[in-house]
Amino acid sequence: MSVVVVGAGISGVTCAAELAARGLGVTVLERSHGPGGRLAVHRHRGRPADIGAAYLTVDDPEFDRQVRDWERRGLLREWTDTLAVFDGTTRGDDSTGPMRWAAPDGLRSLVADLVHGARLDIRTGTEVRAVGPGPVVDGEPCDAVVLALPDPQAARLLDPAGPAGAAVTGRAWNPVLALTLGFAARDRPDLRCAFVNDHPVLSLVADDGDRRGDGAPVLVAHSTGDVARARDADPAAAVPEMTAAVRELLGIGAEPEWTHVHRWRYAAPAAPHDRPFHLGDDGIGICGDAWGRPRVQTAWRSGLDLGRALAERLGA
Ligand SMILES: Cc1cc2nc3c(=O)[nH]c(=O)nc-3n(C[C@H](O)[C@H](O)[C@H](O)COP(=O)(O)OP(=O)(O)OC[C@H]3O[C@@H](n4cnc5c(N)ncnc54)[C@H](O)[C@@H]3O)c2cc1C
């Protein structure tokens, strides 16, 4: 039995690892240069900064076991349960909630660990263009295919009239620009991460040096959806307004020494699906963070659950 998994984000890699553990032959096809997807890092002079997910939270007992294993092996650590909250540019009371977990080497290292642990056959730099009945992936037949992608990216590969295409076509996703700012020295109020509400430019600012634990003077700011939409064609044009907004918000006098902006056209689904994954009679499955409350844990859970259901379907 051979299964093709399209997308090496945490959902695809978790699904592939489960299928491999059940003895199925699995190939993971990933269009970018490495696994991770939205658990992405930007490296500046070798130091990674998290430019996708800011952190992860855990309330699923099975995911908790995975998280504790990463913690035991030094890949993940408790970061903070308290976030600053800004209403516009005014700082209000801090908000205490669930523990936010961060990775010393960046969250992408968790996906790399899953790939390594399951010895997955992953082909990077491979963009899939069409998935059809059979199933067939870019003209090659297989026993089943898993699309572990944001809905609009999955929809592009599928016939909208088929069951898989119908599940993902026409679903709205929201964009974000992630701006990384490197300063000469740490010079900011004492906060680890801030939710920024009702601000025209920013939605979140994280202290990446605190998050990663090396104290580097690096911040990562997330834009509002409106700014990301307005700057979709030219994300670099958002750098001056985002930089000015971060400096004003945190009262930072110095200009950053360097900046980097990343466009997430599909950062998060506008509305989640009401089931944990899709698996049609045609052998086409779909998983990811849209299949539940959008976050890392959901992507992991969706990939695992689809892997289990598919393995059972294939008699493994
Ligand atoms: C800015 C931002 C902030 C976030 N903050 C948080 C947070 O604080 N906490 C939290 O829990 N979650 C957060 N998230 C969400 C979290 O990152 C996602 O839930 C999770 O990473 C999704 O994983 P996935 O595997 O479902 O999808 P993805 O990570 O998007 O993986 C899809 C993969 O498919 C690949 N691909 C796409 N098209 C093709 C193709 N045609 N052929 C081959 N490969 C293809 C992509 O390159 C990608 O690697 C955030 C996301 C963003 C963008």
PDBQT file of the ligand as one rigid body, heavy atoms in Angstrom, charges set to zero:
ROOT
HETATM    1  C1  LIG A 401       1.521  34.188  11.909  1.00  0.00    +0.000 C 
HETATM    2  C2  LIG A 401       0.982  32.934  12.547  1.00  0.00    +0.000 A 
HETATM    3  C3  LIG A 401       0.832  32.875  13.927  1.00  0.00    +0.000 A 
HETATM    4  C4  LIG A 401       0.356  31.711  14.540  1.00  0.00    +0.000 A 
HETATM    5  N1  LIG A 401       0.314  31.651  15.894  1.00  0.00    +0.000 NA
HETATM    6  C5  LIG A 401      -0.038  30.485  16.507  1.00  0.00    +0.000 A 
HETATM    7  C6  LIG A 401       0.071  30.349  17.912  1.00  0.00    +0.000 A 
HETATM    8  O1  LIG A 401       0.527  31.265  18.604  1.00  0.00    +0.000 OA
HETATM    9  N2  LIG A 401      -0.320  29.156  18.480  1.00  0.00    +0.000 N 
HETATM   10  C7  LIG A 401      -0.766  28.112  17.710  1.00  0.00    +0.000 A 
HETATM   11  O2  LIG A 401      -1.080  27.036  18.266  1.00  0.00    +0.000 OA
HETATM   12  N3  LIG A 401      -0.850  28.200  16.369  1.00  0.00    +0.000 NA
HETATM   13  C8  LIG A 401      -0.484  29.364  15.754  1.00  0.00    +0.000 A 
HETATM   14  N4  LIG A 401      -0.510  29.458  14.383  1.00  0.00    +0.000 N 
HETATM   15  C9  LIG A 401      -1.079  28.355  13.615  1.00  0.00    +0.000 C 
HETATM   16  C10 LIG A 401      -0.116  27.176  13.418  1.00  0.00    +0.000 C 
HETATM   17  O3  LIG A 401       1.079  27.646  12.854  1.00  0.00    +0.000 OA
HETATM   18  C11 LIG A 401      -0.818  26.179  12.498  1.00  0.00    +0.000 C 
HETATM   19  O4  LIG A 401      -2.003  25.742  13.140  1.00  0.00    +0.000 OA
HETATM   20  C12 LIG A 401      -0.008  24.919  12.127  1.00  0.00    +0.000 C 
HETATM   21  O5  LIG A 401       1.357  25.205  11.952  1.00  0.00    +0.000 OA
HETATM   22  C13 LIG A 401      -0.643  24.352  10.865  1.00  0.00    +0.000 C 
HETATM   23  O6  LIG A 401       0.026  23.190  10.433  1.00  0.00    +0.000 OA
HETATM   24  P1  LIG A 401      -0.512  22.421   9.144  1.00  0.00    +0.000 P 
HETATM   25  O7  LIG A 401       0.315  21.218   8.999  1.00  0.00    +0.000 OA
HETATM   26  O8  LIG A 401      -1.993  22.228   9.263  1.00  0.00    +0.000 OA
HETATM   27  O9  LIG A 401      -0.330  23.417   7.912  1.00  0.00    +0.000 OA
HETATM   28  P2  LIG A 401       0.983  24.107   7.315  1.00  0.00    +0.000 P 
HETATM   29  O10 LIG A 401       1.980  24.308   8.384  1.00  0.00    +0.000 OA
HETATM   30  O11 LIG A 401       0.516  25.302   6.562  1.00  0.00    +0.000 OA
HETATM   31  O12 LIG A 401       1.587  23.023   6.305  1.00  0.00    +0.000 OA
HETATM   32  C14 LIG A 401       1.231  22.941   4.949  1.00  0.00    +0.000 C 
HETATM   33  C15 LIG A 401       2.462  22.573   4.132  1.00  0.00    +0.000 C 
HETATM   34  O13 LIG A 401       2.062  22.273   2.795  1.00  0.00    +0.000 OA
HETATM   35  C16 LIG A 401       3.022  22.800   1.893  1.00  0.00    +0.000 C 
HETATM   36  N5  LIG A 401       2.356  22.966   0.584  1.00  0.00    +0.000 N 
HETATM   37  C17 LIG A 401       1.399  23.860   0.235  1.00  0.00    +0.000 A 
HETATM   38  N6  LIG A 401       0.982  23.647  -1.028  1.00  0.00    +0.000 NA
HETATM   39  C18 LIG A 401       1.706  22.591  -1.501  1.00  0.00    +0.000 A 
HETATM   40  C19 LIG A 401       1.728  21.888  -2.748  1.00  0.00    +0.000 A 
HETATM   41  N7  LIG A 401       0.916  22.218  -3.776  1.00  0.00    +0.000 N 
HETATM   42  N8  LIG A 401       2.595  20.833  -2.881  1.00  0.00    +0.000 NA
HETATM   43  C20 LIG A 401       3.428  20.480  -1.862  1.00  0.00    +0.000 A 
HETATM   44  N9  LIG A 401       3.437  21.112  -0.666  1.00  0.00    +0.000 NA
HETATM   45  C21 LIG A 401       2.576  22.143  -0.482  1.00  0.00    +0.000 A 
HETATM   46  C22 LIG A 401       3.441  24.101   2.549  1.00  0.00    +0.000 C 
HETATM   47  O14 LIG A 401       4.704  24.542   2.061  1.00  0.00    +0.000 OA
HETATM   48  C23 LIG A 401       3.480  23.697   4.024  1.00  0.00    +0.000 C 
HETATM   49  O15 LIG A 401       4.749  23.215   4.404  1.00  0.00    +0.000 OA
HETATM   50  C24 LIG A 401      -0.021  30.606  13.744  1.00  0.00    +0.000 A 
HETATM   51  C25 LIG A 401       0.133  30.663  12.352  1.00  0.00    +0.000 A 
HETATM   52  C26 LIG A 401       0.639  31.811  11.763  1.00  0.00    +0.000 A 
HETATM   53  C27 LIG A 401       0.841  31.844  10.262  1.00  0.00    +0.000 C 
ENDROOT
TORSDOF 0
